[in-house]
């Protein structure tokens, strides 16, 4: 199904003000246009690509008071022959709708989601960076729009997509501090949803970790503060005695698109992989034995982010990312698929022109 999306193009592009050799930090630069749609009684309507503009809302807007808000993160790339492509867009659309369901928000038809992303990215193709490690970051999100103070489901919503040229998310390996007091999510909560509250709740403990000299947090389970969940805003992988291990999805861990990609890539290339609970005690014991050889995060923004230090309640572990084999292989494999330098055997690449 194809949707009728109105398009209004700016006459005053800001692209001339962007130095593509020195792209601002992630999330600081935005392209000229956005997609926006309204959810009213008749469903999704007023579909439009237009110049980026501020929103107007009543101070009683439900999102401002009760956090009925979800989002996705995805990217557009240029292949070696200058074709603009998306990476697993229907998987992002599906996860967006799972988040919507959990937050009692209306689903966006997958074809509308992908068409809107495609047409916006085509409009902004000149904003897609060519530099290695760079891409056009895509931020679809939905917010409640009723102006009522009361804890209840909104009747109206806005679905918006912004795009932002971005360079490499991390320019160095990360250090982690295991968080033994605060928790990211709990089974039965909203840990599987990409909703604003998950991330807002992390800011205070994250700030404490940064003040103590660490880059990110190693999140642990809410019951025993023993089993690893995620790091910062990423899923996490360990190499333990030659086996790639990642925490199993348990209702409190985000089902990462990049996490799933890495699992499929590793399995298809002969790596032994396990999805299971991973305790901090197991990590410490493996480190002492010398069989804990790699640790890295995975996510849309970073793809793969190597870890060089972990502090678990004062027990400090150091790693040497320049020796990481699995992490380097996974990053290189995904980048080559996106560039068209490896066959896309998983059908993840979606050309948009």
C-alpha positions in Angstrom: 0.0 0.0 0.0 1.2 3.5 -0.9 0.3 6.6 1.1 -0.2 10.1 -0.1 2.4 12.2 1.6 2.4 15.9 1.0 5.8 17.5 0.5 6.8 21.1 1.0 10.5 21.7 0.3 12.5 24.6 1.9 13.9 27.3 -0.3 16.7 28.0 2.2 18.7 24.8 2.9 21.1 24.8 5.9 23.4 22.2 4.3 25.9 24.8 3.3 26.5 25.5 7.0 27.5 21.9 7.7 31.2 20.9 7.5 31.0 17.2 6.7 34.6 16.7 7.6 33.8 17.9 11.1 30.2 16.8 11.9 28.9 18.1 15.3 28.5 15.6 18.1 25.7 13.0 17.8 22.2 14.6 17.8 23.3 18.2 17.5 22.8 18.8 13.8 19.5 18.3 11.9 18.6 18.3 8.3 16.1 20.7 6.6 12.9 18.6 6.7 10.9 16.4 9.0 7.9 14.0 8.5 4.9 14.6 10.6 1.4 12.9 10.9 -1.5 13.2 13.3 -3.5 10.4 14.8 -7.1 11.5 15.2 -10.5 9.7 15.4 -10.2 8.6 11.8 -6.6 7.2 12.3 -3.4 8.5 10.8 -3.9 11.6 8.7 -2.2 14.9 7.6 0.9 13.0 6.4 3.5 15.6 5.4 7.2 16.2 4.8 7.9 19.8 5.6 10.7 22.1 6.8 11.6 21.4 10.4 9.6 23.6 12.8 8.8 23.8 16.5 5.8 22.1 17.9 2.9 24.0 19.5 1.3 22.3 22.5 -0.8 23.1 25.5 1.0 23.0 28.8 -1.4 20.2 29.8 -0.1 17.9 27.1 -0.2 14.4 28.3 3.3 13.5 27.2 4.8 16.4 29.3 3.1 15.1 32.4 3.0 11.3 32.1 5.6 10.3 29.5 3.5 8.6 26.8 6.4 8.8 24.3 8.3 6.2 22.2 11.0 6.4 19.6 13.3 4.4 17.3 16.8 4.9 16.1 18.0 3.8 12.6 20.3 5.0 9.9 20.6 5.7 6.1 23.9 5.0 4.3 25.5 5.5 0.9 26.8 2.4 -0.8 30.0 2.4 -2.8 28.1 3.4 -5.9 26.3 6.3 -4.1 22.9 4.5 -3.7 21.1 5.5 -0.5 20.0 2.5 1.6 18.3 1.8 4.9 19.3 -1.0 7.2 16.5 -3.4 8.4 13.7 -0.7 8.2 10.8 -3.2 8.7 12.4 -4.6 11.8 12.6 -1.1 13.2 8.9 -0.5 12.3 8.0 -3.7 14.0 9.9 -2.8 17.2 8.3 0.7 17.1 4.9 -0.9 17.2 5.8 -3.2 20.0 6.8 -0.2 22.0 3.6 1.5 21.0 1.6 -1.5 22.2 3.4 -1.6 25.6 2.7 2.2 26.0 -0.9 1.9 25.0 -0.4 4.0 21.9 -1.7 3.4 18.3 0.4 1.4 15.9 1.8 3.0 12.8 1.3 0.7 9.8 4.6 -0.7 8.8 4.3 0.4 5.2 3.5 3.9 6.3 6.5 3.9 8.7 8.9 2.7 6.0 7.5 4.9 3.2 7.8 8.0 5.4 11.4 7.1 6.3 12.2 6.4 2.7 10.7 9.6 1.3 12.3 11.8 4.0 15.7 10.2 3.5 15.4 10.7 -0.3 14.5 14.3 0.3 17.6 14.7 2.5 20.0 12.4 0.5 22.6 15.2 0.2 22.8 15.2 4.0 24.0 11.6 4.1 27.7 11.7 5.0 30.2 9.7 2.9 33.0 9.6 5.6 33.8 6.1 7.1 31.7 5.5 10.3 29.2 8.2 9.4 25.6 8.0 8.4 22.3 9.8 8.4 20.7 9.0 11.8 16.9 8.7 11.7 14.8 9.3 14.7 11.1 8.3 14.4 9.1 9.1 17.5 5.5 9.3 18.7 4.0 11.5 21.5 0.6 11.8 23.0 -1.1 15.1 22.1 -4.3 15.4 24.3 -4.4 18.4 26.6 -5.8 16.8 29.7 -4.2 16.3 33.1 -5.0 12.8 34.1 -3.2 9.4 34.0 -4.9 7.9 31.0 -4.4 7.0 27.4 -4.4 9.9 25.0 -6.9 10.0 22.1 -4.6 12.0 19.7 -0.9 11.6 18.8 1.8 12.9 16.6 4.2 10.7 14.7 7.3 12.6 13.7 10.6 11.7 12.0 13.8 13.8 12.3 17.1 13.1 10.5 20.5 14.1 11.7 23.9 13.6 10.0 26.2 11.9 12.4 29.8 10.8 12.6 31.2 7.9 14.7 29.3 7.7 18.0 32.3 6.8 20.1 35.9 7.7 19.2 37.5 5.6 21.9 36.9 2.4 23.9 34.6 2.8 26.9 35.1 2.2 30.6 32.2 0.8 32.6 31.1 1.0 36.2 28.7 -1.8 37.4 25.6 -0.1 38.9 24.8 -1.8 42.2 22.1 0.5 43.5 19.9 1.9 40.7 18.3 -0.3 38.0 17.5 0.3 34.4 14.5 -2.0 34.1 12.6 -4.9 35.6 10.8 -7.8 34.1 7.2 -6.8 33.7 8.2 -3.1 33.4 9.0 -1.2 30.2 12.6 -2.3 29.6 11.7 -3.8 26.3 10.1 -0.6 25.0 12.0 2.3 23.6 10.2 4.8 25.7 11.4 8.1 27.1 11.1 7.1 30.7 13.6 4.3 30.4 16.3 6.8 29.4 15.2 9.6 31.7 15.6 7.4 34.7 19.2 6.5 33.8 20.5 10.1 33.7 21.2 10.4 37.5 23.2 7.2 38.0 24.9 7.8 34.6 25.9 11.3 35.8 27.4 9.8 39.0 29.4 7.3 36.9 30.8 10.0 34.7 31.7 12.1 37.7 33.6 9.1 39.0 35.6 8.9 35.8 33.7 6.2 33.8 32.1 6.5 30.4 29.0 4.3 30.9 27.1 2.0 33.3 27.0 -1.8 33.4 23.3 -2.3 34.2 22.4 -5.3 36.4 19.1 -7.0 37.2 16.7 -5.4 39.7 16.3 -8.4 41.9 19.8 -9.5 42.9 22.0 -6.9 41.3 23.9 -9.8 40.0 23.0 -10.6 36.4 24.1 -8.3 33.5 21.4 -6.6 31.4 22.8 -3.9 29.2 25.5 -1.2 29.1 24.4 2.4 28.8 22.0 2.4 25.9 23.4 -0.7 24.3 23.2 -4.5 24.4 26.4 -6.2 25.6 28.5 -9.2 24.4 31.3 -11.1 26.2 33.8 -13.6 24.8 34.3 -16.2 27.5 36.7 -19.1 26.9 36.2 -18.6 23.1 32.4 -18.5 23.3 30.4 -15.3 22.4 27.9 -14.8 25.2 25.1 -12.2 25.5 22.3 -11.8 28.1 19.1 -13.5 27.1 16.0 -11.4 26.5 13.9 -11.6 29.6 11.4 -8.8 29.4 13.8 -6.2 30.9 16.3 -6.1 28.1 15.8 -4.2 24.8 15.6 -6.4 21.8 18.3 -4.6 19.8 18.3 -4.8 16.0 22.1 -4.6 16.0 22.2 -7.3 18.7 20.1 -9.6 16.5 22.4 -8.8 13.5 25.5 -9.7 15.4 24.0 -13.0 16.6 23.1 -14.0 13.1 26.5 -12.9 11.7 28.4 -14.8 14.3 26.4 -18.0 13.9 26.6 -17.8 10.1 30.4 -17.6 10.3 31.1 -20.5 12.6 31.3 -18.7 16.0 29.9 -20.5 19.0 27.2 -18.2 20.5 25.1 -18.4 23.7 22.2 -16.3 24.9 21.8 -16.8 28.6 22.1 -15.2 32.0 25.6 -13.8 32.7 26.4 -13.0 36.3 29.1 -10.6 37.6 30.6 -13.4 39.6 31.1 -15.4 36.4 32.8 -12.5 34.7 35.1 -11.9 37.6 36.0 -15.6 37.8 36.6 -15.8 34.0 38.8 -12.7 34.2 40.9 -14.2 37.0 41.3 -17.4 34.8 42.4 -15.3 31.8 39.5 -16.6 29.6 37.5 -13.3 29.5 39.1 -11.9 26.4 36.6 -9.4 24.8 33.6 -7.3 25.8 31.7 -4.9 23.6 28.4 -3.2 23.2 26.1 -3.2 20.2 23.6 -0.6 19.1 22.3 1.4 16.1 24.4 4.5 16.9 27.7 2.8 17.6 27.3 -0.6 15.8 30.0 -2.0 18.0 31.7 -0.3 20.9 34.7 -1.9 22.5 35.1 -1.8 26.3 38.6 -1.4 27.9 37.7 -1.3 31.6 35.0 -2.6 33.9 34.7 -1.9 37.6 32.5 -4.3 39.6 32.3 -3.1 43.2 36.0 -2.2 43.2 37.2 -5.2 41.3 38.8 -3.6 38.2 39.2 -5.5 34.9 41.2 -4.2 32.0 41.0 -5.3 28.3 42.9 -4.6 25.1 40.4 -3.7 22.3 43.2 -3.6 19.7 43.3 -7.4 20.2 39.6 -8.0 19.9 38.9 -10.3 17.0 35.1 -10.9 17.3 34.2 -7.2 17.8 36.3 -6.1 14.8 34.9 -8.9 12.6 31.3 -7.9 13.4 31.8 -4.2 12.8 33.6 -4.8 9.6 31.0 -7.3 8.4 28.1 -4.9 8.9 29.9 -2.0 7.4 30.7 -4.0 4.3 27.1 -5.2 3.9 26.0 -1.6 4.1 28.5 -0.4 1.6 27.6 -3.3 -0.8 31.1 -4.8 -0.4 29.7 -8.1 0.9 26.6 -10.0 -0.3 23.5 -9.3 1.7 22.6 -12.9 2.5 20.2 -11.8 5.3 18.2 -9.3 3.1 18.8 -6.4 5.5 19.7 -3.7 3.0 16.7 -1.7 1.6 17.6 0.6 -1.3 15.4 3.7 -1.3 16.0 5.0 -4.8 
